[in-house]
Amino acid sequence: MRSPILTAIFHPLNIVMLGLAVFAGLFSAWWLFLVGLVVWGVMVVGVAKDRSLNINYEIQQRAPLAQRFQPHFKRIERAQINIFNSVDAAQSRTRKALRPVQDAVDALTSEAHALCQRMTALENYRVVSQSQTDLSTDLRHLESVIELTDDAVVRREYEASRLAMQDRLAKLQATEQQLERVEAQLMSVANEVDGIVTEVVRLQALGAESASANAPSLVARLRQETAHLKVFDAEVGGI
């Protein structure tokens, strides 16, 4: 998918405007080219700043996530889109009042995706590790072998292997707990933004006055979720 700026440059109306500017400069007066160029630039910026274009581009450019996180993040992303559609469909004054809510949910969605992306590598490592060997079974087997071994030297070698295996198993278990915490946090965020979608739809229907009065509290809730997510990200990232 083209970036918003390239989409704006190659927009048919903008291409026509640029052609008219060149034509006017060549066959009428040179300063008409400069005027046309300014108008063309304004048109390009206008298209490039289109929010629907930017949000679609952002969604397309998001890196893929581990399957484990996809359902939770998709709920958050779907809420972002629903809020955008509700705000965009609102009347002018209501849309202006609800725009900060859109900005806040965009920031929260980006933060949630960043967390999922960082944890995707950890989840992929866990999946690969578990697919290669069953450490719990291997450890039980090794312990049985140690019990039947009489040679002291061989027993020490087996004991060293058991310690290494126990350490690896403990790290995998800690990784699993860490990933479960991430899932629980994402589910909490998804529940919160689903509730805010309902509030935005309600405020859109009630009109500008209600939107102006209630939008700040929604923004505060979304910003609080973003702040909590950043703290959580730093916490799990440091484990």
Contacts in CASP RR format, 6 or more apart in sequence:
PFRMAT RR
TARGET T0000
AUTHOR 0000-0000-0000
METHOD contacts of the structure
MODEL  1
MRSPILTAIFHPLNIVMLGLAVFAGLFSAWWLFLVGLVVWGVMVVGVAKD
RSLNINYEIQQRAPLAQRFQPHFKRIERAQINIFNSVDAAQSRTRKALRP
VQDAVDALTSEAHALCQRMTALENYRVVSQSQTDLSTDLRHLESVIELTD
DAVVRREYEASRLAMQDRLAKLQATEQQLERVEAQLMSVANEVDGIVTEV
VRLQALGAESASANAPSLVARLRQETAHLKVFDAEVGGI
1 56 0 8 1.000
1 57 0 8 1.000
1 60 0 8 1.000
1 61 0 8 1.000
2 10 0 8 1.000
2 57 0 8 1.000
3 57 0 8 1.000
4 47 0 8 1.000
4 48 0 8 1.000
4 49 0 8 1.000
4 50 0 8 1.000
4 53 0 8 1.000
4 54 0 8 1.000
4 57 0 8 1.000
5 44 0 8 1.000
5 48 0 8 1.000
7 47 0 8 1.000
7 48 0 8 1.000
7 53 0 8 1.000
8 14 0 8 1.000
8 43 0 8 1.000
8 44 0 8 1.000
8 45 0 8 1.000
8 46 0 8 1.000
8 47 0 8 1.000
8 48 0 8 1.000
9 44 0 8 1.000
11 43 0 8 1.000
11 44 0 8 1.000
11 47 0 8 1.000
13 43 0 8 1.000
14 40 0 8 1.000
14 41 0 8 1.000
14 43 0 8 1.000
14 44 0 8 1.000
14 47 0 8 1.000
17 36 0 8 1.000
17 39 0 8 1.000
17 40 0 8 1.000
17 43 0 8 1.000
18 37 0 8 1.000
18 40 0 8 1.000
20 36 0 8 1.000
21 32 0 8 1.000
21 33 0 8 1.000
21 35 0 8 1.000
21 36 0 8 1.000
21 37 0 8 1.000
21 39 0 8 1.000
21 40 0 8 1.000
22 33 0 8 1.000
24 32 0 8 1.000
24 33 0 8 1.000
24 35 0 8 1.000
24 36 0 8 1.000
25 31 0 8 1.000
25 32 0 8 1.000
25 33 0 8 1.000
26 33 0 8 1.000
47 53 0 8 1.000
51 84 0 8 1.000
51 88 0 8 1.000
51 102 0 8 1.000
52 84 0 8 1.000
52 88 0 8 1.000
55 80 0 8 1.000
55 81 0 8 1.000
55 84 0 8 1.000
55 106 0 8 1.000
58 110 0 8 1.000
59 77 0 8 1.000
59 81 0 8 1.000
62 113 0 8 1.000
63 113 0 8 1.000
63 117 0 8 1.000
64 120 0 8 1.000
65 73 0 8 1.000
65 113 0 8 1.000
65 116 0 8 1.000
65 117 0 8 1.000
65 120 0 8 1.000
66 116 0 8 1.000
66 119 0 8 1.000
66 120 0 8 1.000
66 123 0 8 1.000
66 124 0 8 1.000
66 127 0 8 1.000
68 123 0 8 1.000
68 179 0 8 1.000
68 183 0 8 1.000
69 116 0 8 1.000
69 119 0 8 1.000
69 120 0 8 1.000
69 123 0 8 1.000
69 182 0 8 1.000
69 183 0 8 1.000
69 186 0 8 1.000
72 116 0 8 1.000
72 183 0 8 1.000
72 186 0 8 1.000
72 187 0 8 1.000
72 189 0 8 1.000
72 190 0 8 1.000
73 112 0 8 1.000
73 113 0 8 1.000
73 116 0 8 1.000
73 186 0 8 1.000
75 190 0 8 1.000
75 193 0 8 1.000
75 194 0 8 1.000
76 108 0 8 1.000
76 109 0 8 1.000
76 112 0 8 1.000
76 186 0 8 1.000
76 189 0 8 1.000
76 190 0 8 1.000
76 193 0 8 1.000
77 109 0 8 1.000
77 113 0 8 1.000
79 105 0 8 1.000
79 190 0 8 1.000
79 193 0 8 1.000
79 194 0 8 1.000
79 196 0 8 1.000
79 197 0 8 1.000
80 105 0 8 1.000
80 106 0 8 1.000
80 109 0 8 1.000
80 193 0 8 1.000
82 197 0 8 1.000
82 200 0 8 1.000
82 201 0 8 1.000
83 101 0 8 1.000
83 102 0 8 1.000
83 105 0 8 1.000
83 193 0 8 1.000
83 196 0 8 1.000
83 197 0 8 1.000
83 200 0 8 1.000
84 102 0 8 1.000
86 98 0 8 1.000
86 197 0 8 1.000
86 200 0 8 1.000
86 201 0 8 1.000
86 204 0 8 1.000
87 95 0 8 1.000
87 98 0 8 1.000
87 99 0 8 1.000
87 101 0 8 1.000
87 102 0 8 1.000
87 200 0 8 1.000
87 204 0 8 1.000
88 95 0 8 1.000
89 204 0 8 1.000
90 98 0 8 1.000
90 204 0 8 1.000
90 207 0 8 1.000
90 211 0 8 1.000
91 207 0 8 1.000
91 208 0 8 1.000
93 207 0 8 1.000
93 208 0 8 1.000
93 211 0 8 1.000
94 203 0 8 1.000
94 204 0 8 1.000
94 207 0 8 1.000
94 208 0 8 1.000
94 211 0 8 1.000
96 208 0 8 1.000
97 203 0 8 1.000
97 208 0 8 1.000
97 211 0 8 1.000
97 212 0 8 1.000
97 215 0 8 1.000
98 200 0 8 1.000
98 203 0 8 1.000
98 204 0 8 1.000
98 211 0 8 1.000
98 215 0 8 1.000
100 215 0 8 1.000
100 216 0 8 1.000
100 219 0 8 1.000
101 196 0 8 1.000
101 200 0 8 1.000
101 215 0 8 1.000
101 218 0 8 1.000
101 219 0 8 1.000
101 222 0 8 1.000
104 218 0 8 1.000
104 219 0 8 1.000
104 222 0 8 1.000
104 223 0 8 1.000
104 226 0 8 1.000
105 193 0 8 1.000
105 196 0 8 1.000
105 222 0 8 1.000
107 222 0 8 1.000
107 223 0 8 1.000
107 226 0 8 1.000
108 189 0 8 1.000
108 193 0 8 1.000
108 222 0 8 1.000
108 225 0 8 1.000
108 226 0 8 1.000
108 229 0 8 1.000
111 226 0 8 1.000
111 229 0 8 1.000
111 230 0 8 1.000
111 233 0 8 1.000
112 186 0 8 1.000
112 189 0 8 1.000
112 229 0 8 1.000
114 233 0 8 1.000
115 182 0 8 1.000
115 185 0 8 1.000
115 186 0 8 1.000
115 229 0 8 1.000
115 232 0 8 1.000
115 233 0 8 1.000
116 182 0 8 1.000
116 186 0 8 1.000
118 233 0 8 1.000
118 237 0 8 1.000
119 179 0 8 1.000
119 182 0 8 1.000
119 236 0 8 1.000
122 175 0 8 1.000
122 178 0 8 1.000
122 179 0 8 1.000
123 179 0 8 1.000
125 175 0 8 1.000
126 172 0 8 1.000
126 175 0 8 1.000
126 176 0 8 1.000
126 179 0 8 1.000
129 172 0 8 1.000
130 172 0 8 1.000
135 165 0 8 1.000
135 168 0 8 1.000
135 169 0 8 1.000
135 172 0 8 1.000
136 169 0 8 1.000
138 165 0 8 1.000
139 162 0 8 1.000
139 165 0 8 1.000
139 166 0 8 1.000
139 169 0 8 1.000
142 158 0 8 1.000
142 161 0 8 1.000
142 162 0 8 1.000
142 165 0 8 1.000
143 162 0 8 1.000
145 158 0 8 1.000
146 155 0 8 1.000
146 158 0 8 1.000
146 159 0 8 1.000
146 162 0 8 1.000
149 155 0 8 1.000
149 158 0 8 1.000
174 239 0 8 1.000
178 236 0 8 1.000
178 239 0 8 1.000
181 236 0 8 1.000
182 236 0 8 1.000
185 229 0 8 1.000
185 232 0 8 1.000
189 225 0 8 1.000
189 229 0 8 1.000
192 221 0 8 1.000
192 225 0 8 1.000
193 222 0 8 1.000
193 225 0 8 1.000
196 218 0 8 1.000
196 221 0 8 1.000
196 222 0 8 1.000
199 214 0 8 1.000
199 218 0 8 1.000
200 218 0 8 1.000
203 210 0 8 1.000
203 211 0 8 1.000
203 214 0 8 1.000
203 215 0 8 1.000
204 211 0 8 1.000
END
